[in-house]
Amino acid sequence: MAMATIKCEFPRHQAMLTLREPHYKGNGVIEYEEVARVPVFVWPNPTMDGLFVVEHQDGTVQRVQPDSLTFLGSKELFDQYDWSQQ
């Protein structure tokens, strides 16, 4: 019996993912500092725990908090914006 290959694609949205690192203060408070922004594709629906699945340019995926994402409405705006200035 021949096996059929089925390709399933989800519509994904372009966004920038903000990467943050924790910095500990002397009084036990943790502050997060933005260290980079990277372009990602965001899957259309959040997970059951409210996280979004993002796909990086190298094909890896991860779950992220919604406040780490900045969506852009069009490919033209996405490509024109210089995130290094933020």
Secondary structure, DSSP 8 states (H G I E B T S, - for coil): ------------EEEEEEEEEEEE-TTS-EEEEEEEEEEEEE-SS--TTS-EEEE-TTS-EEEE-GGGEEE-SSHHHHHH--GGG-
